[in-house]
Each structure stands twice: as structure tokens, then as C-alpha cells.
Amino acid sequence: MLKLKVDEMSCGHCAATVTKAVEGVSGVEKADIDLAKGEVTVTGNPDVAALIAAIDDAGYPAREMA
């Protein structure tokens, strides 16, 4: 399981966009969005850089949480 911080998500549409972007990355089994915290929890074995790039390309700044 991997958690990423995603900035600028403010509504259900944002969450749906990020979910679609994350689920399009190879190795992702499931993506759970916590809109209130601005986080996405990813289940599977994806490449972290590919996840961040996909979310960034969807218009939302993302980074790995420590």
C-alpha cells in the first residue's frame, strides 16, 4: 500500500479525475481517495514516479508521503 498527497482536490469531480488517472497506471489494483485529507491510497505494485506523473498530468500536484 502506498499513500500520496494530492494538492488542489476540492470536489467529487477532482477525486474522480485522480482516481481515473491512478487506475490507469500499470500495477494499480485499487485507488482510494480521501478528499478531506487530500490523499490517495494505492493498492498494488505500481511505479511511484508513474503514479505521480499520471496525477500531475491530470492537473493535480502530487508527492509521495513520508
mmCIF file as Biopython writes it, N, C-alpha, C and O atoms, coordinates in Angstrom:
data_model
#
loop_
_atom_site.group_PDB
_atom_site.id
_atom_site.type_symbol
_atom_site.label_atom_id
_atom_site.label_alt_id
_atom_site.label_comp_id
_atom_site.label_asym_id
_atom_site.label_entity_id
_atom_site.label_seq_id
_atom_site.pdbx_PDB_ins_code
_atom_site.Cartn_x
_atom_site.Cartn_y
_atom_site.Cartn_z
_atom_site.occupancy
_atom_site.B_iso_or_equiv
_atom_site.auth_seq_id
_atom_site.auth_asym_id
_atom_site.pdbx_PDB_model_num
ATOM 1   N N  . MET A ? 1  ? 0.837   -1.171 0.000   1.0 0.0 1  A 1 
ATOM 2   C CA . MET A ? 1  ? 0.000   0.000  0.000   1.0 0.0 1  A 1 
ATOM 3   C C  . MET A ? 1  ? 0.892   1.248  0.000   1.0 0.0 1  A 1 
ATOM 4   O O  . MET A ? 1  ? 1.926   1.291  0.667   1.0 0.0 1  A 1 
ATOM 5   N N  . LEU A ? 2  ? 0.479   2.231  -0.743  1.0 0.0 2  A 1 
ATOM 6   C CA . LEU A ? 2  ? 1.244   3.450  -0.918  1.0 0.0 2  A 1 
ATOM 7   C C  . LEU A ? 2  ? 0.308   4.639  -0.756  1.0 0.0 2  A 1 
ATOM 8   O O  . LEU A ? 2  ? -0.816  4.617  -1.257  1.0 0.0 2  A 1 
ATOM 9   N N  . LYS A ? 3  ? 0.764   5.677  -0.059  1.0 0.0 3  A 1 
ATOM 10  C CA . LYS A ? 3  ? -0.036  6.893  0.092   1.0 0.0 3  A 1 
ATOM 11  C C  . LYS A ? 3  ? 0.664   8.049  -0.594  1.0 0.0 3  A 1 
ATOM 12  O O  . LYS A ? 3  ? 1.874   8.238  -0.474  1.0 0.0 3  A 1 
ATOM 13  N N  . LEU A ? 4  ? -0.141  8.817  -1.319  1.0 0.0 4  A 1 
ATOM 14  C CA . LEU A ? 4  ? 0.351   10.018 -1.978  1.0 0.0 4  A 1 
ATOM 15  C C  . LEU A ? 4  ? -0.477  11.206 -1.517  1.0 0.0 4  A 1 
ATOM 16  O O  . LEU A ? 4  ? -1.684  11.092 -1.308  1.0 0.0 4  A 1 
ATOM 17  N N  . LYS A ? 5  ? 0.173   12.328 -1.363  1.0 0.0 5  A 1 
ATOM 18  C CA . LYS A ? 5  ? -0.504  13.586 -1.068  1.0 0.0 5  A 1 
ATOM 19  C C  . LYS A ? 5  ? -0.836  14.229 -2.395  1.0 0.0 5  A 1 
ATOM 20  O O  . LYS A ? 5  ? 0.028   14.355 -3.263  1.0 0.0 5  A 1 
ATOM 21  N N  . VAL A ? 6  ? -2.089  14.638 -2.560  1.0 0.0 6  A 1 
ATOM 22  C CA . VAL A ? 6  ? -2.533  15.264 -3.799  1.0 0.0 6  A 1 
ATOM 23  C C  . VAL A ? 6  ? -3.127  16.621 -3.451  1.0 0.0 6  A 1 
ATOM 24  O O  . VAL A ? 6  ? -4.127  16.701 -2.737  1.0 0.0 6  A 1 
ATOM 25  N N  . ASP A ? 7  ? -2.522  17.673 -3.947  1.0 0.0 7  A 1 
ATOM 26  C CA . ASP A ? 7  ? -2.992  19.023 -3.678  1.0 0.0 7  A 1 
ATOM 27  C C  . ASP A ? 7  ? -4.059  19.435 -4.683  1.0 0.0 7  A 1 
ATOM 28  O O  . ASP A ? 7  ? -4.142  18.900 -5.789  1.0 0.0 7  A 1 
ATOM 29  N N  . GLU A ? 8  ? -4.871  20.398 -4.268  1.0 0.0 8  A 1 
ATOM 30  C CA . GLU A ? 8  ? -5.860  21.053 -5.118  1.0 0.0 8  A 1 
ATOM 31  C C  . GLU A ? 8  ? -7.086  20.204 -5.435  1.0 0.0 8  A 1 
ATOM 32  O O  . GLU A ? 8  ? -7.875  20.583 -6.300  1.0 0.0 8  A 1 
ATOM 33  N N  . MET A ? 9  ? -7.272  19.068 -4.763  1.0 0.0 9  A 1 
ATOM 34  C CA . MET A ? 9  ? -8.521  18.316 -4.912  1.0 0.0 9  A 1 
ATOM 35  C C  . MET A ? 9  ? -9.551  18.963 -3.992  1.0 0.0 9  A 1 
ATOM 36  O O  . MET A ? 9  ? -9.313  19.093 -2.791  1.0 0.0 9  A 1 
ATOM 37  N N  . SER A ? 10 ? -10.688 19.367 -4.542  1.0 0.0 10 A 1 
ATOM 38  C CA . SER A ? 10 ? -11.665 20.065 -3.709  1.0 0.0 10 A 1 
ATOM 39  C C  . SER A ? 10 ? -13.100 19.573 -3.883  1.0 0.0 10 A 1 
ATOM 40  O O  . SER A ? 10 ? -14.005 20.056 -3.202  1.0 0.0 10 A 1 
ATOM 41  N N  . CYS A ? 11 ? -13.314 18.623 -4.781  1.0 0.0 11 A 1 
ATOM 42  C CA . CYS A ? 11 ? -14.693 18.175 -5.016  1.0 0.0 11 A 1 
ATOM 43  C C  . CYS A ? 11 ? -14.702 16.730 -5.529  1.0 0.0 11 A 1 
ATOM 44  O O  . CYS A ? 11 ? -13.654 16.128 -5.762  1.0 0.0 11 A 1 
ATOM 45  N N  . GLY A ? 12 ? -15.878 16.210 -5.691  1.0 0.0 12 A 1 
ATOM 46  C CA . GLY A ? 12 ? -16.040 14.850 -6.186  1.0 0.0 12 A 1 
ATOM 47  C C  . GLY A ? 12 ? -15.490 14.671 -7.587  1.0 0.0 12 A 1 
ATOM 48  O O  . GLY A ? 12 ? -14.947 13.615 -7.912  1.0 0.0 12 A 1 
ATOM 49  N N  . HIS A ? 13 ? -15.625 15.685 -8.413  1.0 0.0 13 A 1 
ATOM 50  C CA . HIS A ? 13 ? -15.092 15.600 -9.768  1.0 0.0 13 A 1 
ATOM 51  C C  . HIS A ? 13 ? -13.571 15.476 -9.729  1.0 0.0 13 A 1 
ATOM 52  O O  . HIS A ? 13 ? -12.987 14.693 -10.478 1.0 0.0 13 A 1 
ATOM 53  N N  . CYS A ? 14 ? -12.938 16.250 -8.854  1.0 0.0 14 A 1 
ATOM 54  C CA . CYS A ? 14 ? -11.475 16.162 -8.686  1.0 0.0 14 A 1 
ATOM 55  C C  . CYS A ? 14 ? -11.081 14.743 -8.279  1.0 0.0 14 A 1 
ATOM 56  O O  . CYS A ? 14 ? -10.154 14.156 -8.837  1.0 0.0 14 A 1 
ATOM 57  N N  . ALA A ? 15 ? -11.800 14.208 -7.302  1.0 0.0 15 A 1 
ATOM 58  C CA . ALA A ? 15 ? -11.497 12.859 -6.811  1.0 0.0 15 A 1 
ATOM 59  C C  . ALA A ? 15 ? -11.667 11.826 -7.914  1.0 0.0 15 A 1 
ATOM 60  O O  . ALA A ? 15 ? -10.857 10.906 -8.034  1.0 0.0 15 A 1 
ATOM 61  N N  . ALA A ? 16 ? -12.708 11.970 -8.717  1.0 0.0 16 A 1 
ATOM 62  C CA . ALA A ? 16 ? -12.950 11.029 -9.814  1.0 0.0 16 A 1 
ATOM 63  C C  . ALA A ? 16 ? -11.850 11.126 -10.864 1.0 0.0 16 A 1 
ATOM 64  O O  . ALA A ? 16 ? -11.424 10.111 -11.415 1.0 0.0 16 A 1 
ATOM 65  N N  . THR A ? 17 ? -11.388 12.343 -11.141 1.0 0.0 17 A 1 
ATOM 66  C CA . THR A ? 17 ? -10.319 12.538 -12.118 1.0 0.0 17 A 1 
ATOM 67  C C  . THR A ? 17 ? -9.026  11.887 -11.644 1.0 0.0 17 A 1 
ATOM 68  O O  . THR A ? 17 ? -8.344  11.218 -12.419 1.0 0.0 17 A 1 
ATOM 69  N N  . VAL A ? 18 ? -8.689  12.083 -10.371 1.0 0.0 18 A 1 
ATOM 70  C CA . VAL A ? 18 ? -7.470  11.500 -9.816  1.0 0.0 18 A 1 
ATOM 71  C C  . VAL A ? 18 ? -7.585  9.977  -9.782  1.0 0.0 18 A 1 
ATOM 72  O O  . VAL A ? 18 ? -6.628  9.275  -10.108 1.0 0.0 18 A 1 
ATOM 73  N N  . THR A ? 19 ? -8.740  9.468  -9.392  1.0 0.0 19 A 1 
ATOM 74  C CA . THR A ? 19 ? -8.954  8.017  -9.361  1.0 0.0 19 A 1 
ATOM 75  C C  . THR A ? 19 ? -8.732  7.417  -10.744 1.0 0.0 19 A 1 
ATOM 76  O O  . THR A ? 19 ? -8.043  6.407  -10.883 1.0 0.0 19 A 1 
ATOM 77  N N  . LYS A ? 20 ? -9.308  8.031  -11.756 1.0 0.0 20 A 1 
ATOM 78  C CA . LYS A ? 20 ? -9.158  7.530  -13.126 1.0 0.0 20 A 1 
ATOM 79  C C  . LYS A ? 20 ? -7.691  7.561  -13.560 1.0 0.0 20 A 1 
ATOM 80  O O  . LYS A ? 20 ? -7.209  6.620  -14.191 1.0 0.0 20 A 1 
ATOM 81  N N  . ALA A ? 21 ? -6.988  8.639  -13.222 1.0 0.0 21 A 1 
ATOM 82  C CA . ALA A ? 21 ? -5.573  8.749  -13.587 1.0 0.0 21 A 1 
ATOM 83  C C  . ALA A ? 21 ? -4.748  7.661  -12.913 1.0 0.0 21 A 1 
ATOM 84  O O  . ALA A ? 21 ? -3.907  7.024  -13.547 1.0 0.0 21 A 1 
ATOM 85  N N  . VAL A ? 22 ? -4.998  7.452  -11.616 1.0 0.0 22 A 1 
ATOM 86  C CA . VAL A ? 22 ? -4.234  6.458  -10.855 1.0 0.0 22 A 1 
ATOM 87  C C  . VAL A ? 22 ? -4.528  5.050  -11.352 1.0 0.0 22 A 1 
ATOM 88  O O  . VAL A ? 22 ? -3.613  4.246  -11.527 1.0 0.0 22 A 1 
ATOM 89  N N  . GLU A ? 23 ? -5.797  4.752  -11.579 1.0 0.0 23 A 1 
ATOM 90  C CA . GLU A ? 23 ? -6.177  3.409  -12.007 1.0 0.0 23 A 1 
ATOM 91  C C  . GLU A ? 23 ? -5.671  3.083  -13.409 1.0 0.0 23 A 1 
ATOM 92  O O  . GLU A ? 23 ? -5.660  1.916  -13.801 1.0 0.0 23 A 1 
ATOM 93  N N  . GLY A ? 24 ? -5.254  4.087  -14.165 1.0 0.0 24 A 1 
ATOM 94  C CA . GLY A ? 24 ? -4.693  3.868  -15.485 1.0 0.0 24 A 1 
ATOM 95  C C  . GLY A ? 24 ? -3.218  3.494  -15.474 1.0 0.0 24 A 1 
ATOM 96  O O  . GLY A ? 24 ? -2.647  3.166  -16.514 1.0 0.0 24 A 1 
ATOM 97  N N  . VAL A ? 25 ? -2.601  3.544  -14.291 1.0 0.0 25 A 1 
ATOM 98  C CA . VAL A ? 25 ? -1.171  3.223  -14.174 1.0 0.0 25 A 1 
ATOM 99  C C  . VAL A ? 25 ? -1.005  1.720  -13.977 1.0 0.0 25 A 1 
ATOM 100 O O  . VAL A ? 25 ? -1.699  1.113  -13.162 1.0 0.0 25 A 1 
ATOM 101 N N  . SER A ? 26 ? -0.103  1.138  -14.711 1.0 0.0 26 A 1 
ATOM 102 C CA . SER A ? 26 ? 0.172   -0.295 -14.625 1.0 0.0 26 A 1 
ATOM 103 C C  . SER A ? 26 ? 0.566   -0.678 -13.196 1.0 0.0 26 A 1 
ATOM 104 O O  . SER A ? 26 ? 1.375   -0.002 -12.561 1.0 0.0 26 A 1 
ATOM 105 N N  . GLY A ? 27 ? -0.013  -1.761 -12.707 1.0 0.0 27 A 1 
ATOM 106 C CA . GLY A ? 27 ? 0.309   -2.270 -11.379 1.0 0.0 27 A 1 
ATOM 107 C C  . GLY A ? 27 ? -0.656  -1.829 -10.296 1.0 0.0 27 A 1 
ATOM 108 O O  . GLY A ? 27 ? -0.601  -2.343 -9.179  1.0 0.0 27 A 1 
ATOM 109 N N  . VAL A ? 28 ? -1.542  -0.884 -10.602 1.0 0.0 28 A 1 
ATOM 110 C CA . VAL A ? 28 ? -2.518  -0.413 -9.615  1.0 0.0 28 A 1 
ATOM 111 C C  . VAL A ? 28 ? -3.684  -1.387 -9.560  1.0 0.0 28 A 1 
ATOM 112 O O  . VAL A ? 28 ? -4.301  -1.689 -10.581 1.0 0.0 28 A 1 
ATOM 113 N N  . GLU A ? 29 ? -3.978  -1.873 -8.371  1.0 0.0 29 A 1 
ATOM 114 C CA . GLU A ? 29 ? -5.128  -2.748 -8.170  1.0 0.0 29 A 1 
ATOM 115 C C  . GLU A ? 29 ? -6.345  -1.952 -7.710  1.0 0.0 29 A 1 
ATOM 116 O O  . GLU A ? 29 ? -7.475  -2.247 -8.100  1.0 0.0 29 A 1 
ATOM 117 N N  . LYS A ? 30 ? -6.102  -0.932 -6.870  1.0 0.0 30 A 1 
ATOM 118 C CA . LYS A ? 30 ? -7.203  -0.148 -6.321  1.0 0.0 30 A 1 
ATOM 119 C C  . LYS A ? 30 ? -6.682  1.207  -5.881  1.0 0.0 30 A 1 
ATOM 120 O O  . LYS A ? 30 ? -5.545  1.327  -5.425  1.0 0.0 30 A 1 
ATOM 121 N N  . ALA A ? 31 ? -7.518  2.225  -6.020  1.0 0.0 31 A 1 
ATOM 122 C CA . ALA A ? 31 ? -7.181  3.568  -5.555  1.0 0.0 31 A 1 
ATOM 123 C C  . ALA A ? 31 ? -8.314  4.078  -4.677  1.0 0.0 31 A 1 
ATOM 124 O O  . ALA A ? 31 ? -9.474  4.075  -5.089  1.0 0.0 31 A 1 
ATOM 125 N N  . ASP A ? 32 ? -7.981  4.512  -3.477  1.0 0.0 32 A 1 
ATOM 126 C CA . ASP A ? 32 ? -8.959  5.080  -2.552  1.0 0.0 32 A 1 
ATOM 127 C C  . ASP A ? 32 ? -8.594  6.534  -2.286  1.0 0.0 32 A 1 
ATOM 128 O O  . ASP A ? 32 ? -7.473  6.838  -1.878  1.0 0.0 32 A 1 
ATOM 129 N N  . ILE A ? 33 ? -9.544  7.423  -2.520  1.0 0.0 33 A 1 
ATOM 130 C CA . ILE A ? 33 ? -9.329  8.852  -2.339  1.0 0.0 33 A 1 
ATOM 131 C C  . ILE A ? 33 ? -9.914  9.288  -1.002  1.0 0.0 33 A 1 
ATOM 132 O O  . ILE A ? 33 ? -11.042 8.935  -0.658  1.0 0.0 33 A 1 
ATOM 133 N N  . ASP A ? 34 ? -9.133  10.059 -0.254  1.0 0.0 34 A 1 
ATOM 134 C CA . ASP A ? 34 ? -9.632  10.739 0.941   1.0 0.0 34 A 1 
ATOM 135 C C  . ASP A ? 34 ? -9.610  12.225 0.610   1.0 0.0 34 A 1 
ATOM 136 O O  . ASP A ? 34 ? -8.586  12.892 0.760   1.0 0.0 34 A 1 
ATOM 137 N N  . LEU A ? 35 ? -10.742 12.729 0.162   1.0 0.0 35 A 1 
ATOM 138 C CA . LEU A ? 35 ? -10.835 14.102 -0.314  1.0 0.0 35 A 1 
ATOM 139 C C  . LEU A ? 35 ? -10.533 15.095 0.808   1.0 0.0 35 A 1 
ATOM 140 O O  . LEU A ? 35 ? -9.863  16.102 0.581   1.0 0.0 35 A 1 
ATOM 141 N N  . ALA A ? 36 ? -11.018 14.817 2.005   1.0 0.0 36 A 1 
ATOM 142 C CA . ALA A ? 36 ? -10.814 15.727 3.136   1.0 0.0 36 A 1 
ATOM 143 C C  . ALA A ? 36 ? -9.334  15.890 3.478   1.0 0.0 36 A 1 
ATOM 144 O O  . ALA A ? 36 ? -8.896  16.984 3.834   1.0 0.0 36 A 1 
ATOM 145 N N  . LYS A ? 37 ? -8.575  14.822 3.372   1.0 0.0 37 A 1 
ATOM 146 C CA . LYS A ? 37 ? -7.144  14.867 3.682   1.0 0.0 37 A 1 
ATOM 147 C C  . LYS A ? 37 ? -6.283  15.177 2.466   1.0 0.0 37 A 1 
ATOM 148 O O  . LYS A ? 37 ? -5.102  15.496 2.605   1.0 0.0 37 A 1 
ATOM 149 N N  . GLY A ? 38 ? -6.866  15.086 1.277   1.0 0.0 38 A 1 
ATOM 150 C CA . GLY A ? 38 ? -6.086  15.298 0.062   1.0 0.0 38 A 1 
ATOM 151 C C  . GLY A ? 38 ? -5.091  14.188 -0.175  1.0 0.0 38 A 1 
ATOM 152 O O  . GLY A ? 38 ? -3.942  14.430 -0.545  1.0 0.0 38 A 1 
ATOM 153 N N  . GLU A ? 39 ? -5.549  12.955 0.044   1.0 0.0 39 A 1 
ATOM 154 C CA . GLU A ? 39 ? -4.659  11.799 -0.086  1.0 0.0 39 A 1 
ATOM 155 C C  . GLU A ? 39 ? -5.278  10.735 -0.978  1.0 0.0 39 A 1 
ATOM 156 O O  . GLU A ? 39 ? -6.499  10.622 -1.089  1.0 0.0 39 A 1 
ATOM 157 N N  . VAL A ? 40 ? -4.413  9.966  -1.604  1.0 0.0 40 A 1 
ATOM 158 C CA . VAL A ? 40 ? -4.847  8.777  -2.332  1.0 0.0 40 A 1 
ATOM 159 C C  . VAL A ? 40 ? -4.028  7.606  -1.799  1.0 0.0 40 A 1 
ATOM 160 O O  . VAL A ? 40 ? -2.807  7.687  -1.668  1.0 0.0 40 A 1 
ATOM 161 N N  . THR A ? 41 ? -4.722  6.526  -1.499  1.0 0.0 41 A 1 
ATOM 162 C CA . THR A ? 41 ? -4.076  5.290  -1.060  1.0 0.0 41 A 1 
ATOM 163 C C  . THR A ? 41 ? -4.179  4.307  -2.210  1.0 0.0 41 A 1 
ATOM 164 O O  . THR A ? 41 ? -5.265  4.032  -2.721  1.0 0.0 41 A 1 
ATOM 165 N N  . VAL A ? 42 ? -3.027  3.783  -2.607  1.0 0.0 42 A 1 
ATOM 166 C CA . VAL A ? 42 ? -2.955  2.905  -3.772  1.0 0.0 42 A 1 
ATOM 167 C C  . VAL A ? 42 ? -2.572  1.500  -3.327  1.0 0.0 42 A 1 
ATOM 168 O O  . VAL A ? 42 ? -1.596  1.308  -2.601  1.0 0.0 42 A 1 
ATOM 169 N N  . THR A ? 43 ? -3.351  0.527  -3.770  1.0 0.0 43 A 1 
ATOM 170 C CA . THR A ? 43 ? -3.059  -0.881 -3.526  1.0 0.0 43 A 1 
ATOM 171 C C  . THR A ? 43 ? -2.526  -1.471 -4.823  1.0 0.0 43 A 1 
ATOM 172 O O  . THR A ? 43 ? -3.046  -1.193 -5.904  1.0 0.0 43 A 1 
ATOM 173 N N  . GLY A ? 44 ? -1.499  -2.278 -4.707  1.0 0.0 44 A 1 
ATOM 174 C CA . GLY A ? 44 ? -0.880  -2.886 -5.875  1.0 0.0 44 A 1 
ATOM 175 C C  . GLY A ? 44 ? 0.614   -2.664 -5.832  1.0 0.0 44 A 1 
ATOM 176 O O  . GLY A ? 44 ? 1.187   -2.407 -4.773  1.0 0.0 44 A 1 
ATOM 177 N N  . ASN A ? 45 ? 1.245   -2.765 -6.999  1.0 0.0 45 A 1 
ATOM 178 C CA . ASN A ? 45 ? 2.694   -2.606 -7.073  1.0 0.0 45 A 1 
ATOM 179 C C  . ASN A ? 45 ? 3.082   -1.701 -8.248  1.0 0.0 45 A 1 
ATOM 180 O O  . ASN A ? 45 ? 3.842   -2.110 -9.126  1.0 0.0 45 A 1 
ATOM 181 N N  . PRO A ? 46 ? 2.553   -0.466 -8.260  1.0 0.0 46 A 1 
ATOM 182 C CA . PRO A ? 46 ? 2.878   0.433  -9.363  1.0 0.0 46 A 1 
ATOM 183 C C  . PRO A ? 46 ? 4.205   1.159  -9.132  1.0 0.0 46 A 1 
ATOM 184 O O  . PRO A ? 46 ? 4.741   1.175  -8.024  1.0 0.0 46 A 1 
ATOM 185 N N  . ASP A ? 47 ? 4.707   1.747  -10.189 1.0 0.0 47 A 1 
ATOM 186 C CA . ASP A ? 47 ? 5.885   2.606  -10.103 1.0 0.0 47 A 1 
ATOM 187 C C  . ASP A ? 47 ? 5.438   3.959  -9.546  1.0 0.0 47 A 1 
ATOM 188 O O  . ASP A ? 47 ? 4.530   4.591  -10.087 1.0 0.0 47 A 1 
ATOM 189 N N  . VAL A ? 48 ? 6.081   4.396  -8.466  1.0 0.0 48 A 1 
ATOM 190 C CA . VAL A ? 48 ? 5.685   5.637  -7.794  1.0 0.0 48 A 1 
ATOM 191 C C  . VAL A ? 48 ? 5.821   6.837  -8.731  1.0 0.0 48 A 1 
ATOM 192 O O  . VAL A ? 48 ? 4.944   7.699  -8.769  1.0 0.0 48 A 1 
ATOM 193 N N  . ALA A ? 49 ? 6.900   6.890  -9.470  1.0 0.0 49 A 1 
ATOM 194 C CA . ALA A ? 49 ? 7.106   8.009  -10.396 1.0 0.0 49 A 1 
ATOM 195 C C  . ALA A ? 49 ? 6.003   8.060  -11.453 1.0 0.0 49 A 1 
ATOM 196 O O  . ALA A ? 49 ? 5.562   9.143  -11.840 1.0 0.0 49 A 1 
ATOM 197 N N  . ALA A ? 50 ? 5.563   6.905  -11.915 1.0 0.0 50 A 1 
ATOM 198 C CA . ALA A ? 50 ? 4.481   6.850  -12.908 1.0 0.0 50 A 1 
ATOM 199 C C  . ALA A ? 50 ? 3.165   7.330  -12.303 1.0 0.0 50 A 1 
ATOM 200 O O  . ALA A ? 50 ? 2.383   8.010  -12.967 1.0 0.0 50 A 1 
ATOM 201 N N  . LEU A ? 51 ? 2.923   6.978  -11.047 1.0 0.0 51 A 1 
ATOM 202 C CA . LEU A ? 51 ? 1.716   7.455  -10.357 1.0 0.0 51 A 1 
ATOM 203 C C  . LEU A ? 51 ? 1.722   8.968  -10.245 1.0 0.0 51 A 1 
ATOM 204 O O  . LEU A ? 51 ? 0.744   9.632  -10.591 1.0 0.0 51 A 1 
ATOM 205 N N  . ILE A ? 52 ? 2.825   9.505  -9.761  1.0 0.0 52 A 1 
ATOM 206 C CA . ILE A ? 52 ? 2.927   10.947 -9.583  1.0 0.0 52 A 1 
ATOM 207 C C  . ILE A ? 52 ? 2.781   11.664 -10.920 1.0 0.0 52 A 1 
ATOM 208 O O  . ILE A ? 52 ? 2.107   12.691 -11.005 1.0 0.0 52 A 1 
ATOM 209 N N  . ALA A ? 53 ? 3.400   11.135 -11.952 1.0 0.0 53 A 1 
ATOM 210 C CA . ALA A ? 53 ? 3.299   11.735 -13.285 1.0 0.0 53 A 1 
ATOM 211 C C  . ALA A ? 53 ? 1.858   11.713 -13.792 1.0 0.0 53 A 1 
ATOM 212 O O  . ALA A ? 53 ? 1.392   12.692 -14.375 1.0 0.0 53 A 1 
ATOM 213 N N  . ALA A ? 54 ? 1.156   10.608 -13.576 1.0 0.0 54 A 1 
ATOM 214 C CA . ALA A ? 54 ? -0.237  10.497 -14.030 1.0 0.0 54 A 1 
ATOM 215 C C  . ALA A ? 54 ? -1.132  11.505 -13.320 1.0 0.0 54 A 1 
ATOM 216 O O  . ALA A ? 54 ? -1.993  12.128 -13.942 1.0 0.0 54 A 1 
ATOM 217 N N  . ILE A ? 55 ? -0.925  11.660 -12.025 1.0 0.0 55 A 1 
ATOM 218 C CA . ILE A ? 55 ? -1.735  12.619 -11.257 1.0 0.0 55 A 1 
ATOM 219 C C  . ILE A ? 55 ? -1.386  14.044 -11.668 1.0 0.0 55 A 1 
ATOM 220 O O  . ILE A ? 55 ? -2.273  14.878 -11.848 1.0 0.0 55 A 1 
ATOM 221 N N  . ASP A ? 56 ? -0.100  14.321 -11.816 1.0 0.0 56 A 1 
ATOM 222 C CA . ASP A ? 56 ? 0.329   15.647 -12.273 1.0 0.0 56 A 1 
ATOM 223 C C  . ASP A ? 56 ? -0.259  15.962 -13.652 1.0 0.0 56 A 1 
ATOM 224 O O  . ASP A ? 56 ? -0.725  17.076 -13.894 1.0 0.0 56 A 1 
ATOM 225 N N  . ASP A ? 57 ? -0.235  14.976 -14.553 1.0 0.0 57 A 1 
ATOM 226 C CA . ASP A ? 57 ? -0.776  15.171 -15.901 1.0 0.0 57 A 1 
ATOM 227 C C  . ASP A ? 57 ? -2.280  15.436 -15.876 1.0 0.0 57 A 1 
ATOM 228 O O  . ASP A ? 57 ? -2.821  16.084 -16.772 1.0 0.0 57 A 1 
ATOM 229 N N  . ALA A ? 58 ? -2.951  14.924 -14.835 1.0 0.0 58 A 1 
ATOM 230 C CA . ALA A ? 58 ? -4.389  15.163 -14.691 1.0 0.0 58 A 1 
ATOM 231 C C  . ALA A ? 58 ? -4.670  16.554 -14.113 1.0 0.0 58 A 1 
ATOM 232 O O  . ALA A ? 58 ? -5.823  16.977 -14.034 1.0 0.0 58 A 1 
ATOM 233 N N  . GLY A ? 59 ? -3.608  17.260 -13.710 1.0 0.0 59 A 1 
ATOM 234 C CA . GLY A ? 59 ? -3.773  18.636 -13.245 1.0 0.0 59 A 1 
ATOM 235 C C  . GLY A ? 59 ? -3.691  18.838 -11.748 1.0 0.0 59 A 1 
ATOM 236 O O  . GLY A ? 59 ? -4.048  19.901 -11.240 1.0 0.0 59 A 1 
ATOM 237 N N  . TYR A ? 60 ? -3.218  17.814 -11.031 1.0 0.0 60 A 1 
ATOM 238 C CA . TYR A ? 60 ? -3.152  17.892 -9.572  1.0 0.0 60 A 1 
ATOM 239 C C  . TYR A ? 60 ? -1.730  17.577 -9.101  1.0 0.0 60 A 1 
ATOM 240 O O  . TYR A ? 60 ? -1.218  16.490 -9.366  1.0 0.0 60 A 1 
ATOM 241 N N  . PRO A ? 61 ? -1.095  18.516 -8.409  1.0 0.0 61 A 1 
ATOM 242 C CA . PRO A ? 61 ? 0.250   18.267 -7.904  1.0 0.0 61 A 1 
ATOM 243 C C  . PRO A ? 61 ? 0.241   17.129 -6.884  1.0 0.0 61 A 1 
ATOM 244 O O  . PRO A ? 61 ? -0.579  17.116 -5.966  1.0 0.0 61 A 1 
ATOM 245 N N  . ALA A ? 62 ? 1.143   16.191 -7.049  1.0 0.0 62 A 1 
ATOM 246 C CA . ALA A ? 62 ? 1.192   15.010 -6.160  1.0 0.0 62 A 1 
ATOM 247 C C  . ALA A ? 62 ? 2.616   14.765 -5.698  1.0 0.0 62 A 1 
ATOM 248 O O  . ALA A ? 62 ? 3.585   15.113 -6.373  1.0 0.0 62 A 1 
ATOM 249 N N  . ARG A ? 63 ? 2.711   14.148 -4.516  1.0 0.0 63 A 1 
ATOM 250 C CA . ARG A ? 63 ? 4.021   13.760 -3.982  1.0 0.0 63 A 1 
ATOM 251 C C  . ARG A ? 63 ? 3.846   12.581 -3.058  1.0 0.0 63 A 1 
ATOM 252 O O  . ARG A ? 63 ? 2.772   12.364 -2.498  1.0 0.0 63 A 1 
ATOM 253 N N  . GLU A ? 64 ? 4.907   11.825 -2.905  1.0 0.0 64 A 1 
ATOM 254 C CA . GLU A ? 64 ? 4.888   10.674 -2.000  1.0 0.0 64 A 1 
ATOM 255 C C  . GLU A ? 64 ? 4.910   11.171 -0.570  1.0 0.0 64 A 1 
ATOM 256 O O  . GLU A ? 64 ? 5.618   12.123 -0.242  1.0 0.0 64 A 1 
ATOM 257 N N  . MET A ? 65 ? 4.129   10.522 0.278   1.0 0.0 65 A 1 
ATOM 258 C CA . MET A ? 65 ? 4.100   10.891 1.688   1.0 0.0 65 A 1 
ATOM 259 C C  . MET A ? 65 ? 5.200   10.135 2.427   1.0 0.0 65 A 1 
ATOM 260 O O  . MET A ? 65 ? 5.463   8.964  2.152   1.0 0.0 65 A 1 
ATOM 261 N N  . ALA A ? 66 ? 5.833   10.825 3.366   1.0 0.0 66 A 1 
ATOM 262 C CA . ALA A ? 66 ? 6.916   10.220 4.134   1.0 0.0 66 A 1 
ATOM 263 C C  . ALA A ? 66 ? 6.385   9.218  5.155   1.0 0.0 66 A 1 
ATOM 264 O O  . ALA A ? 66 ? 7.166   8.614  5.890   1.0 0.0 66 A 1 
#
